[in-house]
Amino acid sequence: MPNSFLTPLRRLAALTVVLQLAACAHISTPQLDPRFGNAVRLSMAQQVRYLASAGNRQPADGLDGPSAHAVMQRYRASFVEPNGQAPQPVQFMLGGGNGK
């Protein structure tokens, strides 16, 4: 009795596996335009000011420790109370701009 139920179930499982493998068998690389990605490469190149700076291994000059610490304290405090001003209310204007 159990074999009569399991045999068709095994055949169905094998058929499912074979169909899934057949669906994956024909995957090809898409044929893209030869200029694909040029816009991204151009945009990235335009954002680099000094191309030779990538080879420069000297550290950049910056702020000394106490000055940098004061800058960061002011930066963090600006989020607590930004300029001591209350936020402006949001106003919506519906209709035309002629006031009617």
Disulfide bonds with the S-S distance in Angstrom:
none
